[in-house]
Amino acid sequence: MIYTGGTIGMRPGHRGLEPGHDFEQRARVQLDRLPAERRAALPRFHCLAYRDPIDSSNTRPEHWARIAHDVLAHQHEYDGFVILHGTDTLAWTAASLSWQLAGLNKPIIVSGAQQPLEVESGDALANLEQALRFAACPGLAEVAVAFGGRLLRGDAARKWDTHAHQGFASPNANWLGEWLDHAPVLHVTRSRPPEGVCRPMPWPLEAPPRVARLALWPGIDSDMMARLLTPELQGLVLEVWGSGNVPEDPALLALLSTATRRGCLIVAISQCPHGSLAMTSYATGHALRTAGVIDGGAMTPEAVFTRLSHLLSLGLSPQQCRHHLVP
Ligand code: ASN
């Protein structure tokens, strides 16, 4: 178990909740409150508690690399891993780990909580128990998010509710499993086959690639977009309308086209949380294809952003990245 911070381990401070320490001891005190038979069903675990736990709103790509590095450093010692994380950017970390650790073939369960461990009737103890039990499921061989009784694909999960115990959803992917009668149940017993380029590999820390995210709004013009589409930009997650539409503005489309021609990878996904792109349905969508924009299908913004970053950090050419972008 790796504790990185987040509300699950927070304590009240002067300005509000702050990342707390002594996590392992506090977690074991809580787990001891479970009924004897559920305690007995927990796997044995060791805990690596980061000495600098953070609120996950402070997460940077370096943190994703650090977690992947720590998992890989201990991969032969454990049958599974639990990563405890703040919920605000948990979906980004889960997506990043699903690329960085593709092919590890062990359960890597990312979890956290909406309330701290010590809150009576909070969700922390339940999520901790569920994460540990799912991490001990031999049939699971990928990164997944265990939260509020659901097990979601690591690259499809999204934070869905600011407060509810069921704080995560995967609107475009079926659950991998769920918690039923105090036991983990897997709906999919085999993970995806490992992908060619993605062998387990921590992100190179030195220079994270320059990737940005842009959601269109009515009235966006090419001047505004040009500020983001600088020559240094290597990748862009472009969140467009509906099934893949953009404004019919020749200057805006020319800007996208110039960027893709110089090798910037632009991936379009929908601003609708549910459903996939179909860039050929409308004339306004067809223009995106002509501009060299890649169809991101039903991927989440977190998944596209981290996948782009991962592929670019491997030093692959834009053509190779393009080939591997949409699984
Ligand atoms: N701000 C917290 C975090 O992301 C929220 C949480 O964990 N529930 O670290």
Boltz pocket constraint, residues with backbone or C-beta under 6 A from the ligand:
constraints:
  - pocket:
      binder: B
      contacts: [[A, 5], [A, 6], [A, 7], [A, 8], [A, 54], [A, 55], [A, 56], [A, 57], [A, 85], [A, 86], [A, 87], [A, 88], [A, 89], [A, 112], [A, 113], [A, 114], [A, 115]]
      max_distance: 6.0
